[in-house]
Amino acid sequence: MRAVLPLMLLPLMALSACSKSNDVLEELPNSSLAGAPREDVSETRLEARITRPVTIGEDGPQLDACGSMGQVTRAGAKGLAVRAAPFAEAKALAMLAEGDRAFVCTRSLDQKWLGVVLAPPAPADNAAEPVDCGVASPVERKQPYDGPCVSGWVASAYVRLIAG
């Protein structure tokens, strides 16, 4: 009798697994844009709003806030996008051309993205002081970059480390 009971439950379990789970998904509200119909809010548009600040000071208080300098290589005619977060759908903040340099401060866990601070362009006239991004000297602790220069994320495949 005990062996018959589990066999009788198998058809019931199979029928319950056939419910339309996509109906439930369509009825759920989108928590980030309450009230918006689900089909009007693409996942790419939602992800594009995500930002992740670049972390500086990961090498400790004895070393520079950003331990390396990188140079853009193989970027092509379009250049290399500096993004607000370490993924391709994140908002583009700036573009780097072939040969441009940036301070490399951190990496994503999967090593596919570098957190960078863009080195400011050299002043046109020699009298002007170049902008100090504040990453070429030590900081007390690991922290998000909040300086005067543009910071963001670039694909690591297009950056060659040249110093540090």
C-alpha positions as protocol buffer text, in pm:
chain_id: "A"
residue {
  index: 1
  type: MET
  ca { x: 0 y: 0 z: 0 }
}
residue {
  index: 2
  type: ARG
  ca { x: 284 y: 240 z: 80 }
}
residue {
  index: 3
  type: ALA
  ca { x: 437 y: 202 z: -268 }
}
residue {
  index: 4
  type: VAL
  ca { x: 101 y: 271 z: -435 }
}
residue {
  index: 5
  type: LEU
  ca { x: 49 y: 610 z: -263 }
}
residue {
  index: 6
  type: PRO
  ca { x: 359 y: 779 z: -416 }
}
residue {
  index: 7
  type: LEU
  ca { x: 266 y: 640 z: -758 }
}
residue {
  index: 8
  type: MET
  ca { x: -81 y: 792 z: -729 }
}
residue {
  index: 9
  type: LEU
  ca { x: 67 y: 1133 z: -647 }
}
residue {
  index: 10
  type: LEU
  ca { x: 293 y: 1144 z: -955 }
}
residue {
  index: 11
  type: PRO
  ca { x: 14 y: 1238 z: -1203 }
}
residue {
  index: 12
  type: LEU
  ca { x: -108 y: 1514 z: -969 }
}
residue {
  index: 13
  type: MET
  ca { x: 241 y: 1655 z: -937 }
}
residue {
  index: 14
  type: ALA
  ca { x: 289 y: 1650 z: -1315 }
}
residue {
  index: 15
  type: LEU
  ca { x: -38 y: 1838 z: -1369 }
}
residue {
  index: 16
  type: SER
  ca { x: 54 y: 2106 z: -1117 }
}
residue {
  index: 17
  type: ALA
  ca { x: 385 y: 2165 z: -1295 }
}
residue {
  index: 18
  type: CYS
  ca { x: 199 y: 2252 z: -1615 }
}
residue {
  index: 19
  type: SER
  ca { x: 57 y: 2582 z: -1489 }
}
residue {
  index: 20
  type: LYS
  ca { x: 145 y: 2891 z: -1691 }
}
residue {
  index: 21
  type: SER
  ca { x: 419 y: 3058 z: -1487 }
}
residue {
  index: 22
  type: ASN
  ca { x: 453 y: 3345 z: -1735 }
}
residue {
  index: 23
  type: ASP
  ca { x: 104 y: 3466 z: -1632 }
}
residue {
  index: 24
  type: VAL
  ca { x: 233 y: 3526 z: -1281 }
}
residue {
  index: 25
  type: LEU
  ca { x: 535 y: 3718 z: -1413 }
}
residue {
  index: 26
  type: GLU
  ca { x: 314 y: 3951 z: -1617 }
}
residue {
  index: 27
  type: GLU
  ca { x: 94 y: 4026 z: -1315 }
}
residue {
  index: 28
  type: LEU
  ca { x: 383 y: 4127 z: -1089 }
}
residue {
  index: 29
  type: PRO
  ca { x: 441 y: 4501 z: -1058 }
}
residue {
  index: 30
  type: ASN
  ca { x: 776 y: 4637 z: -1160 }
}
residue {
  index: 31
  type: SER
  ca { x: 913 y: 4753 z: -823 }
}
residue {
  index: 32
  type: SER
  ca { x: 1151 y: 5014 z: -967 }
}
residue {
  index: 33
  type: LEU
  ca { x: 885 y: 5187 z: -1176 }
}
residue {
  index: 34
  type: ALA
  ca { x: 562 y: 5136 z: -985 }
}
residue {
  index: 35
  type: GLY
  ca { x: 253 y: 5153 z: -1197 }
}
residue {
  index: 36
  type: ALA
  ca { x: 433 y: 5124 z: -1530 }
}
residue {
  index: 37
  type: PRO
  ca { x: 308 y: 4843 z: -1750 }
}
residue {
  index: 38
  type: ARG
  ca { x: 573 y: 4572 z: -1771 }
}
residue {
  index: 39
  type: GLU
  ca { x: 601 y: 4578 z: -2151 }
}
residue {
  index: 40
  type: ASP
  ca { x: 675 y: 4954 z: -2148 }
}
residue {
  index: 41
  type: VAL
  ca { x: 990 y: 4918 z: -1937 }
}
residue {
  index: 42
  type: SER
  ca { x: 1270 y: 4731 z: -2104 }
}
residue {
  index: 43
  type: GLU
  ca { x: 1528 y: 4557 z: -1888 }
}
residue {
  index: 44
  type: THR
  ca { x: 1806 y: 4740 z: -2072 }
}
residue {
  index: 45
  type: ARG
  ca { x: 1657 y: 5076 z: -1979 }
}
residue {
  index: 46
  type: LEU
  ca { x: 1637 y: 4971 z: -1614 }
}
residue {
  index: 47
  type: GLU
  ca { x: 1997 y: 4848 z: -1609 }
}
residue {
  index: 48
  type: ALA
  ca { x: 2123 y: 5165 z: -1777 }
}
residue {
  index: 49
  type: ARG
  ca { x: 2030 y: 5363 z: -1463 }
}
residue {
  index: 50
  type: ILE
  ca { x: 2258 y: 5159 z: -1239 }
}
residue {
  index: 51
  type: THR
  ca { x: 2584 y: 5323 z: -1137 }
}
residue {
  index: 52
  type: ARG
  ca { x: 2876 y: 5184 z: -943 }
}
residue {
  index: 53
  type: PRO
  ca { x: 3142 y: 5429 z: -825 }
}
residue {
  index: 54
  type: VAL
  ca { x: 3508 y: 5350 z: -885 }
}
residue {
  index: 55
  type: THR
  ca { x: 3688 y: 5250 z: -565 }
}
residue {
  index: 56
  type: ILE
  ca { x: 4024 y: 5407 z: -487 }
}
residue {
  index: 57
  type: GLY
  ca { x: 4278 y: 5317 z: -219 }
}
residue {
  index: 58
  type: GLU
  ca { x: 4252 y: 4941 z: -257 }
}
residue {
  index: 59
  type: ASP
  ca { x: 4630 y: 4899 z: -226 }
}
residue {
  index: 60
  type: GLY
  ca { x: 4637 y: 5051 z: 125 }
}
residue {
  index: 61
  type: PRO
  ca { x: 4739 y: 5385 z: 277 }
}
residue {
  index: 62
  type: GLN
  ca { x: 5106 y: 5349 z: 181 }
}
residue {
  index: 63
  type: LEU
  ca { x: 5051 y: 5336 z: -197 }
}
residue {
  index: 64
  type: ASP
  ca { x: 4888 y: 5565 z: -454 }
}
residue {
  index: 65
  type: ALA
  ca { x: 4506 y: 5574 z: -455 }
}
residue {
  index: 66
  type: CYS
  ca { x: 4515 y: 5429 z: -809 }
}
residue {
  index: 67
  type: GLY
  ca { x: 4807 y: 5194 z: -849 }
}
residue {
  index: 68
  type: SER
  ca { x: 4840 y: 5179 z: -1229 }
}
residue {
  index: 69
  type: MET
  ca { x: 4822 y: 5381 z: -1548 }
}
residue {
  index: 70
  type: GLY
  ca { x: 4661 y: 5229 z: -1855 }
}
residue {
  index: 71
  type: GLN
  ca { x: 4658 y: 5319 z: -2222 }
}
residue {
  index: 72
  type: VAL
  ca { x: 4373 y: 5248 z: -2463 }
}
residue {
  index: 73
  type: THR
  ca { x: 4462 y: 5000 z: -2739 }
}
residue {
  index: 74
  type: ARG
  ca { x: 4259 y: 4842 z: -3020 }
}
residue {
  index: 75
  type: ALA
  ca { x: 3964 y: 5076 z: -2956 }
}
residue {
  index: 76
  type: GLY
  ca { x: 3892 y: 5133 z: -3325 }
}
residue {
  index: 77
  type: ALA
  ca { x: 3735 y: 5439 z: -3483 }
}
residue {
  index: 78
  type: LYS
  ca { x: 3446 y: 5459 z: -3237 }
}
residue {
  index: 79
  type: GLY
  ca { x: 3674 y: 5462 z: -2934 }
}
residue {
  index: 80
  type: LEU
  ca { x: 3623 y: 5303 z: -2592 }
}
residue {
  index: 81
  type: ALA
  ca { x: 3321 y: 5394 z: -2380 }
}
residue {
  index: 82
  type: VAL
  ca { x: 3369 y: 5482 z: -2014 }
}
residue {
  index: 83
  type: ARG
  ca { x: 3057 y: 5345 z: -1845 }
}
residue {
  index: 84
  type: ALA
  ca { x: 2876 y: 5423 z: -1518 }
}
residue {
  index: 85
  type: ALA
  ca { x: 2889 y: 5059 z: -1406 }
}
residue {
  index: 86
  type: PRO
  ca { x: 3085 y: 4747 z: -1507 }
}
residue {
  index: 87
  type: PHE
  ca { x: 2854 y: 4614 z: -1778 }
}
residue {
  index: 88
  type: ALA
  ca { x: 2798 y: 4692 z: -2145 }
}
residue {
  index: 89
  type: GLU
  ca { x: 2442 y: 4827 z: -2103 }
}
residue {
  index: 90
  type: ALA
  ca { x: 2543 y: 5090 z: -1846 }
}
residue {
  index: 91
  type: LYS
  ca { x: 2526 y: 5456 z: -1944 }
}
residue {
  index: 92
  type: ALA
  ca { x: 2829 y: 5587 z: -2136 }
}
residue {
  index: 93
  type: LEU
  ca { x: 2990 y: 5879 z: -1950 }
}
residue {
  index: 94
  type: ALA
  ca { x: 3279 y: 5957 z: -2186 }
}
residue {
  index: 95
  type: MET
  ca { x: 3473 y: 5816 z: -2480 }
}
residue {
  index: 96
  type: LEU
  ca { x: 3844 y: 5735 z: -2492 }
}
residue {
  index: 97
  type: ALA
  ca { x: 4038 y: 5732 z: -2818 }
}
residue {
  index: 98
  type: GLU
  ca { x: 4327 y: 5508 z: -2917 }
}
residue {
  index: 99
  type: GLY
  ca { x: 4631 y: 5604 z: -2706 }
}
residue {
  index: 100
  type: ASP
  ca { x: 4437 y: 5791 z: -2434 }
}
residue {
  index: 101
  type: ARG
  ca { x: 4550 y: 5726 z: -2077 }
}
residue {
  index: 102
  type: ALA
  ca { x: 4362 y: 5666 z: -1755 }
}
residue {
  index: 103
  type: PHE
  ca { x: 4448 y: 5588 z: -1394 }
}
residue {
  index: 104
  type: VAL
  ca { x: 4350 y: 5226 z: -1320 }
}
residue {
  index: 105
  type: CYS
  ca { x: 4209 y: 5206 z: -966 }
}
residue {
  index: 106
  type: THR
  ca { x: 4017 y: 4879 z: -937 }
}
residue {
  index: 107
  type: ARG
  ca { x: 3885 y: 4577 z: -1128 }
}
residue {
  index: 108
  type: SER
  ca { x: 3554 y: 4396 z: -1141 }
}
residue {
  index: 109
  type: LEU
  ca { x: 3542 y: 4053 z: -978 }
}
residue {
  index: 110
  type: ASP
  ca { x: 3541 y: 3880 z: -1318 }
}
residue {
  index: 111
  type: GLN
  ca { x: 3840 y: 4095 z: -1434 }
}
residue {
  index: 112
  type: LYS
  ca { x: 3650 y: 4207 z: -1746 }
}
residue {
  index: 113
  type: TRP
  ca { x: 3617 y: 4571 z: -1634 }
}
residue {
  index: 114
  type: LEU
  ca { x: 3859 y: 4827 z: -1498 }
}
residue {
  index: 115
  type: GLY
  ca { x: 3753 y: 5112 z: -1271 }
}
residue {
  index: 116
  type: VAL
  ca { x: 3938 y: 5416 z: -1404 }
}
residue {
  index: 117
  type: VAL
  ca { x: 3985 y: 5786 z: -1343 }
}
residue {
  index: 118
  type: LEU
  ca { x: 4049 y: 5974 z: -1664 }
}
residue {
  index: 119
  type: ALA
  ca { x: 4375 y: 6161 z: -1679 }
}
residue {
  index: 120
  type: PRO
  ca { x: 4295 y: 6520 z: -1770 }
}
residue {
  index: 121
  type: PRO
  ca { x: 4422 y: 6645 z: -2106 }
}
residue {
  index: 122
  type: ALA
  ca { x: 4740 y: 6853 z: -2099 }
}
residue {
  index: 123
  type: PRO
  ca { x: 4664 y: 7225 z: -2088 }
}
residue {
  index: 124
  type: ALA
  ca { x: 4690 y: 7403 z: -2421 }
}
residue {
  index: 125
  type: ASP
  ca { x: 4912 y: 7671 z: -2280 }
}
residue {
  index: 126
  type: ASN
  ca { x: 5204 y: 7588 z: -2055 }
}
residue {
  index: 127
  type: ALA
  ca { x: 5102 y: 7856 z: -1802 }
}
residue {
  index: 128
  type: ALA
  ca { x: 4791 y: 7666 z: -1686 }
}
residue {
  index: 129
  type: GLU
  ca { x: 4826 y: 7409 z: -1407 }
}
residue {
  index: 130
  type: PRO
  ca { x: 4706 y: 7061 z: -1501 }
}
residue {
  index: 131
  type: VAL
  ca { x: 4407 y: 6933 z: -1302 }
}
residue {
  index: 132
  type: ASP
  ca { x: 4507 y: 6706 z: -1013 }
}
residue {
  index: 133
  type: CYS
  ca { x: 4265 y: 6412 z: -997 }
}
residue {
  index: 134
  type: GLY
  ca { x: 4385 y: 6323 z: -647 }
}
residue {
  index: 135
  type: VAL
  ca { x: 4470 y: 5961 z: -727 }
}
residue {
  index: 136
  type: ALA
  ca { x: 4849 y: 5982 z: -772 }
}
residue {
  index: 137
  type: SER
  ca { x: 4907 y: 5996 z: -396 }
}
residue {
  index: 138
  type: PRO
  ca { x: 4788 y: 5776 z: -106 }
}
residue {
  index: 139
  type: VAL
  ca { x: 4447 y: 5800 z: 60 }
}
residue {
  index: 140
  type: GLU
  ca { x: 4371 y: 5691 z: 418 }
}
residue {
  index: 141
  type: ARG
  ca { x: 4126 y: 5416 z: 332 }
}
residue {
  index: 142
  type: LYS
  ca { x: 3946 y: 5240 z: 52 }
}
residue {
  index: 143
  type: GLN
  ca { x: 3664 y: 5468 z: -68 }
}
residue {
  index: 144
  type: PRO
  ca { x: 3455 y: 5566 z: -371 }
}
residue {
  index: 145
  type: TYR
  ca { x: 3625 y: 5820 z: -597 }
}
residue {
  index: 146
  type: ASP
  ca { x: 3474 y: 6166 z: -553 }
}
residue {
  index: 147
  type: GLY
  ca { x: 3722 y: 6392 z: -726 }
}
residue {
  index: 148
  type: PRO
  ca { x: 3723 y: 6650 z: -1002 }
}
residue {
  index: 149
  type: CYS
  ca { x: 3801 y: 6409 z: -1287 }
}
residue {
  index: 150
  type: VAL
  ca { x: 3568 y: 6177 z: -1479 }
}
residue {
  index: 151
  type: SER
  ca { x: 3563 y: 5822 z: -1343 }
}
residue {
  index: 152
  type: GLY
  ca { x: 3393 y: 5506 z: -1465 }
}
residue {
  index: 153
  type: TRP
  ca { x: 3439 y: 5156 z: -1603 }
}
residue {
  index: 154
  type: VAL
  ca { x: 3607 y: 5038 z: -1924 }
}
residue {
  index: 155
  type: ALA
  ca { x: 3641 y: 4693 z: -2078 }
}
residue {
  index: 156
  type: SER
  ca { x: 3979 y: 4557 z: -1966 }
}
residue {
  index: 157
  type: ALA
  ca { x: 4047 y: 4395 z: -2305 }
}
residue {
  index: 158
  type: TYR
  ca { x: 4111 y: 4740 z: -2454 }
}
residue {
  index: 159
  type: VAL
  ca { x: 4350 y: 4877 z: -2191 }
}
residue {
  index: 160
  type: ARG
  ca { x: 4720 y: 4798 z: -2167 }
}
residue {
  index: 161
  type: LEU
  ca { x: 4888 y: 4872 z: -1834 }
}
residue {
  index: 162
  type: ILE
  ca { x: 5187 y: 5097 z: -1891 }
}
residue {
  index: 163
  type: ALA
  ca { x: 5287 y: 5193 z: -1535 }
}
residue {
  index: 164
  type: GLY
  ca { x: 5238 y: 5059 z: -1185 }
}
